Amino acid sequence: MVANKTPVAILGATGMVGQRFVQLLDNHPWFEVVALSASERSAGKRYADAANWILETEMPAWARDMVLLEPEDAPPCRWVFSALPGGLAGPFEAQLAAAGHVVCSNASAHRMDPLVPLLIPEINADHLGLLPAQRRATGWEGALITAPNCTTTVLAMALAPLHRAFTVEAVHAVSMQGLSGAGYPGVSALDIIDNILPHINGEEEKLVAEPRKLLGALSGDAVLDAPFAVSAQCNRVPVREGHFICANVRFARTPSVEDAIAALEAFEAPDVAALPSAPVKPIIVTRDPACPQPRRDRDADRGMAVTVGRVQPSATADLQFVAIGHNTHRGAAAGRCSTGSCCSSAPKRCSPSRRGRSRGERLLSVNGAQAVIGPRSLRGPDVSVRTVVPATEVAG
């Protein structure tokens, strides 16, 4: 354990997003991975034996011999990055937050919960202001923070400066989404070679709802959704990585092309610019009519920048543009690392609270049931989590 680094765990570490977490947290200046978990099939195995490593860099040496925890084991640290699938993530992430963990989730299960921040640090870091209300309402001692769908991330990043400058009223977005977004092994080659799949289960609903929460305003203990409409069509295309958006936007105040480009190019996020994962410029504008392209632009600034191009007047709205972002960097693991860094830099909001209970005891509140529990067991009403370390170490 390196001094002055925050110990973290990765849940769902063998999947594609989990592998990105392992890759991106290798030699991270703020975090050190101390635990990995996976499915029951992989639990108890060395990570190198359980993970079918498919990324372009070698598996980090420290991860190879790490023994995987079972999925229901509570990790031996307060901070958790979750790459769990949605069905498992919903109840388990809430249980971890109740038990004192700060959970930064990639899953969709809690994104639209009114008291759970849906965060892109460059856009809405102030939404962490929901956490005190989250703790009051749930009794949780930890916290649960989510990040948006990978396609939503690209669209919301591009819309944010335009909404601030000209007020978005309506958006029609068409996505062309890379294969890695389907996970591994993903889409069958027979389905995607020489083909486009015009439906991705659940994606259009996320692309309709999530940008409005992301670009909404924090008001007291609630986020008021941005009052614009979104329609979406999502397609899977034979590109390995990168999610591409074609957007058609109507504004309250119609911008010229040059004014829109100026707003995009001027976009900065000084409050989070010092975070380790933050890009130098969150948005890159290209004036090349042949760009952006997935192979050329998805890796901009370590895959953390969104590239916008083809900004033009629209015959059916006010403005149209295309945007590309890296779905497993900006839209998943790297974006969640940035979320975690943003949370750890706001300790008053995000750090687990003790609220005066005896050392090692915590108030557990899940599905409306509450109980004070001791230092070893997380068993109780509606709870299936097992702790593998003393609660004093978990709760800090």
C-alpha positions in Angstrom: 0.0 0.0 0.0 1.5 3.3 -1.1 1.3 6.1 1.5 -1.2 9.0 0.7 -3.1 6.9 -1.9 -6.7 6.0 -1.4 -7.4 2.3 -1.4 -10.1 1.3 -3.8 -11.9 -1.9 -5.0 -13.2 -2.8 -8.5 -16.4 -4.8 -8.7 -17.0 -6.7 -11.9 -13.3 -6.6 -12.6 -13.2 -9.3 -15.3 -15.6 -7.7 -17.8 -14.6 -5.1 -20.5 -15.3 -2.1 -18.3 -13.8 -3.8 -15.3 -10.6 -4.4 -17.3 -10.5 -0.7 -18.3 -10.7 0.2 -14.6 -7.7 -2.1 -13.9 -5.8 -0.6 -16.7 -6.5 3.0 -15.9 -6.0 2.7 -12.2 -2.5 1.2 -12.7 -0.1 3.8 -11.2 -2.9 6.2 -10.6 -1.7 9.2 -8.6 -4.6 9.2 -6.2 -5.9 5.6 -6.0 -4.5 2.2 -5.3 -6.5 -1.0 -6.1 -6.5 -3.3 -3.1 -9.4 -5.7 -4.1 -11.1 -7.1 -7.2 -14.3 -9.0 -7.3 -16.1 -11.0 -10.0 -18.8 -13.5 -10.5 -19.2 -16.7 -8.4 -17.6 -18.6 -11.3 -14.4 -16.6 -11.1 -14.3 -15.9 -7.3 -11.3 -17.5 -5.6 -9.2 -17.5 -8.8 -6.2 -15.4 -9.6 -7.2 -12.4 -11.7 -4.8 -13.6 -14.5 -6.6 -17.0 -14.6 -10.1 -15.6 -14.5 -9.9 -12.6 -16.8 -9.8 -13.0 -20.6 -7.7 -9.9 -21.0 -8.6 -8.2 -24.3 -7.1 -4.7 -24.0 -4.2 -3.3 -26.0 -1.8 -3.1 -23.0 -0.5 -5.9 -20.8 -2.4 -6.8 -17.7 -0.7 -4.9 -14.8 1.6 -7.1 -12.8 0.0 -6.2 -9.4 -3.4 -7.5 -10.7 -2.2 -10.8 -12.0 -2.0 -12.6 -8.7 -4.8 -10.8 -6.9 -7.4 -13.3 -5.8 -10.9 -12.4 -6.8 -13.5 -11.8 -4.1 -17.0 -13.3 -4.4 -19.6 -10.9 -5.7 -21.4 -10.6 -2.3 -18.2 -9.9 -0.4 -17.9 -6.4 0.9 -14.6 -4.9 -0.2 -11.8 -4.1 2.3 -11.9 -0.3 1.7 -14.3 2.6 1.6 -14.1 3.5 -2.0 -15.5 1.3 -4.7 -15.6 1.5 -8.5 -18.5 -0.7 -9.8 -18.6 -2.3 -13.2 -21.3 -4.6 -12.2 -24.2 -5.5 -14.6 -27.3 -3.5 -14.0 -29.4 -6.3 -12.4 -26.8 -7.1 -9.8 -25.7 -3.5 -9.3 -29.1 -2.2 -8.1 -29.5 -3.8 -4.7 -25.8 -4.6 -4.1 -24.6 -1.0 -4.6 -27.2 0.3 -2.3 -26.2 -2.2 0.4 -22.6 -1.1 0.1 -23.5 2.5 0.4 -25.6 1.7 3.5 -22.6 -0.1 5.0 -20.3 2.9 4.6 -18.8 2.6 1.2 -18.6 5.4 -1.4 -19.7 3.7 -4.6 -18.9 5.2 -8.0 -21.1 3.2 -10.4 -21.0 2.6 -14.1 -24.4 0.8 -13.9 -27.7 2.2 -15.0 -29.7 0.9 -12.0 -29.6 4.1 -9.9 -28.9 6.8 -12.5 -32.4 8.3 -12.4 -33.0 8.0 -8.7 -33.8 11.6 -7.5 -31.2 11.6 -4.7 -28.4 9.9 -6.6 -26.0 12.3 -8.5 -25.6 11.5 -12.2 -22.2 13.0 -12.8 -19.9 14.2 -15.5 -17.5 16.3 -13.4 -16.8 18.9 -16.2 -20.6 19.5 -16.5 -22.3 19.2 -13.1 -19.9 18.6 -10.3 -22.2 20.7 -8.1 -24.8 17.8 -8.2 -22.7 16.2 -5.5 -24.7 18.6 -3.3 -27.4 15.8 -3.4 -25.4 13.6 -1.1 -26.4 15.1 2.3 -30.0 14.7 1.3 -29.3 11.1 0.1 -27.8 10.3 3.5 -30.7 11.9 5.4 -33.3 10.1 3.3 -31.7 6.6 3.4 -29.7 6.5 6.6 -26.7 5.4 4.5 -23.3 6.2 5.9 -21.6 5.9 2.6 -22.7 7.4 -0.7 -23.8 6.3 -4.2 -22.7 8.3 -7.2 -23.5 7.2 -10.8 -22.2 8.2 -14.2 -24.3 8.3 -17.4 -24.6 5.9 -20.3 -21.6 6.0 -22.6 -23.6 7.4 -25.5 -25.3 10.0 -23.3 -21.8 11.1 -22.2 -20.9 12.1 -25.7 -24.1 14.0 -26.4 -24.2 15.7 -23.0 -20.6 16.9 -23.3 -21.3 18.5 -26.7 -24.7 20.0 -25.5 -23.4 21.5 -22.2 -21.7 24.7 -23.5 -24.5 25.2 -26.1 -27.2 24.9 -23.5 -25.5 27.4 -21.3 -25.0 29.9 -24.0 -28.2 29.5 -26.1 -30.7 27.3 -24.1 -31.5 24.0 -25.8 -35.2 23.4 -26.5 -35.2 20.2 -28.5 -32.7 17.6 -29.7 -32.9 14.7 -32.1 -29.9 12.4 -31.8 -28.8 9.4 -33.9 -26.1 7.3 -32.5 -23.6 4.9 -34.2 -22.2 2.9 -31.4 -19.0 0.8 -31.4 -19.0 -2.9 -30.7 -17.1 -2.7 -27.4 -20.2 -1.0 -25.9 -21.9 -4.5 -26.1 -19.2 -6.0 -23.8 -17.4 -9.2 -24.4 -18.0 -11.5 -26.3 -20.6 -9.0 -27.5 -22.4 -9.0 -30.9 -22.1 -12.1 -33.1 -19.8 -11.5 -36.1 -22.6 -12.9 -38.3 -24.9 -10.2 -37.1 -22.6 -7.2 -37.4 -20.2 -7.8 -40.4 -21.6 -6.1 -43.5 -24.4 -4.8 -41.3 -25.9 -2.2 -39.0 -28.2 -3.1 -36.1 -30.9 -0.5 -35.7 -31.9 -1.4 -32.1 -29.9 -1.5 -28.9 -32.0 -2.6 -25.9 -32.5 0.2 -23.5 -30.2 2.7 -25.1 -32.7 5.1 -26.6 -34.5 5.5 -23.3 -31.3 6.4 -21.6 -30.3 8.9 -24.3 -33.8 10.5 -23.9 -33.8 10.8 -20.1 -30.2 11.2 -18.9 -29.1 14.4 -20.7 -32.0 16.3 -19.1 -30.8 15.3 -15.6 -27.2 16.0 -16.3 -27.9 19.5 -17.6 -30.5 20.2 -15.0 -30.1 22.6 -12.1 -29.4 21.7 -8.5 -32.1 23.3 -6.4 -32.0 22.5 -2.7 -32.3 18.8 -2.3 -33.3 18.1 -5.9 -32.1 18.3 -9.5 -34.6 20.0 -11.7 -34.4 18.4 -15.2 -33.4 20.7 -18.0 -36.7 21.6 -19.8 -35.8 20.3 -23.3 -37.1 17.3 -25.3 -34.9 14.6 -26.7 -35.7 12.0 -29.3 -33.1 9.3 -30.1 -32.3 6.5 -32.5 -29.4 4.2 -31.5 -27.6 1.9 -33.8 -24.8 -0.7 -33.4 -22.1 -0.4 -36.1 -19.0 -2.5 -37.1 -16.5 -0.2 -35.4 -14.5 -1.6 -32.5 -14.6 1.5 -30.2 -16.1 4.9 -30.2 -19.6 6.2 -30.0 -20.6 8.6 -32.8 -23.6 11.0 -32.5 -25.4 13.0 -35.2 -27.4 15.7 -33.4 -30.0 18.2 -34.7 -30.8 20.9 -32.1 -33.3 23.7 -31.6 -32.5 26.6 -29.3 -34.3 29.4 -27.5 -31.8 31.8 -29.0 -30.5 30.6 -32.4 -26.8 30.8 -32.7 -24.7 31.3 -35.8 -22.3 28.5 -36.7 -19.4 30.7 -35.6 -21.1 31.6 -32.3 -21.8 27.9 -31.6 -18.2 26.9 -32.4 -16.9 29.7 -30.2 -19.0 28.4 -27.3 -17.8 24.9 -27.8 -14.1 25.9 -28.1 -14.4 28.2 -25.0 -15.8 25.4 -22.8 -13.7 24.8 -19.7 -14.1 23.2 -16.3 -11.6 25.0 -14.1 -13.0 23.5 -10.9 -12.1 19.9 -12.0 -9.2 20.7 -14.4 -6.6 19.4 -11.8 -8.2 16.0 -11.5 -5.8 13.3 -12.8 -8.2 12.0 -15.5 -9.3 15.5 -16.7 -8.6 16.3 -20.3 -6.7 19.5 -21.2 -9.8 20.6 -23.2 -13.0 18.6 -22.6 -14.3 19.5 -26.1 -12.2 19.6 -29.3 -13.7 21.3 -32.3 -12.6 20.2 -35.8 -13.3 22.2 -38.9 -12.2 19.4 -41.2 -15.3 18.4 -43.1 -14.1 14.8 -43.1 -13.9 14.6 -39.3 -14.5 13.5 -36.7 -13.9 9.9 -37.3 -13.8 7.0 -34.8 -10.3 5.8 -35.7 -8.8 9.3 -35.9 -10.5 11.0 -33.0 -11.8 8.6 -30.3 -8.4 8.6 -28.5 -8.2 12.4 -28.2 -6.5 13.4 -24.9 -6.3 9.8 -23.6 -9.8 9.1 -24.8 -11.2 11.7 -22.4 -12.0 14.5 -24.9 -15.2 14.7 -27.0 -14.5 15.8 -30.6 -17.2 17.9 -32.3 -17.4 18.7 -36.0 -19.6 19.3 -39.0 -21.3 22.2 -37.2 -23.8 23.6 -39.7 -27.2 25.3 -39.9 -30.1 22.8 -39.9 -33.1 23.0 -42.2 -35.4 21.3 -39.6 -34.0 22.9 -36.4 -31.3 25.5 -35.8 -28.0 23.7 -35.8 -26.6 20.2 -36.5 -23.3 18.7 -35.6 -21.6 15.3 -35.2 -19.6 14.2 -32.1 -17.3 11.3 -31.2 -16.2 10.0 -27.8 -14.4 6.9 -26.6 -17.1 4.8 -25.0 -14.9 2.7 -22.6 -12.6 5.6 -21.6 -14.7 8.9 -21.5 -18.0 7.0 -21.5 -17.1 4.4 -18.9 -14.0 3.5 -16.8 -11.9 6.7 -17.3 -15.0 8.9 -16.8 -15.8 7.0 -13.6 -12.2 7.4 -12.4 -12.7 11.1 -13.0 -16.0 10.9 -11.0 -14.1 9.2 -8.2 -11.4 11.8 -8.2 -14.0 14.5 -8.1 -15.7 12.9 -5.1 -12.5 12.3 -3.2 -11.6 16.0 -3.7 -14.9 16.9 -2.0 -14.5 15.0 1.3 -17.1 16.9 3.2 -19.8 15.7 0.8 -18.5 12.2 -0.1 -16.6 10.8 2.9 -18.5 8.1 5.0 -20.0 9.5 8.2 -20.1 7.9 11.6 -22.9 10.0 13.2 -21.8 9.1 16.7 -22.4 5.3 16.9 -20.1 3.0 18.7 -16.9 2.1 17.0 -17.5 -0.5 14.4 -21.3 -0.1 14.3 -23.3 1.2 11.4 -26.9 2.0 10.6 -28.1 -0.1 7.8 -31.1 1.0 5.8 -32.3 -1.0 2.8 -35.8 -1.3 1.4 -37.1 0.8 4.3 -35.7 -1.5 7.0 -33.1 -0.2 9.5 -30.8 -1.9 12.0 -27.6 -1.0 13.8 -25.0 -3.7 12.9 -21.7 -4.6 14.4 -18.2 -4.9 13.0 -18.3 -8.2 11.2 -21.6 -9.0 9.7 -23.7 -7.1 7.2 -26.5 -9.7 7.4 -29.9 -8.2 8.3 -33.2 -7.3 6.8 -33.1 -7.7 3.0 -29.3 -7.9 3.0 -27.1 -10.6 1.5 -23.7 -8.9 1.6 -20.9 -10.6 3.6 -18.0 -8.5 5.0 -14.5 -9.9 4.8 -12.8 -7.3 7.0 -13.5 -5.5 10.3 -16.0 -2.7 10.0 -13.5 -0.2 11.5 -11.4 -0.7 8.4 -14.3 -0.3 6.0 -15.9 2.7 7.7 -12.6 4.4 8.5 
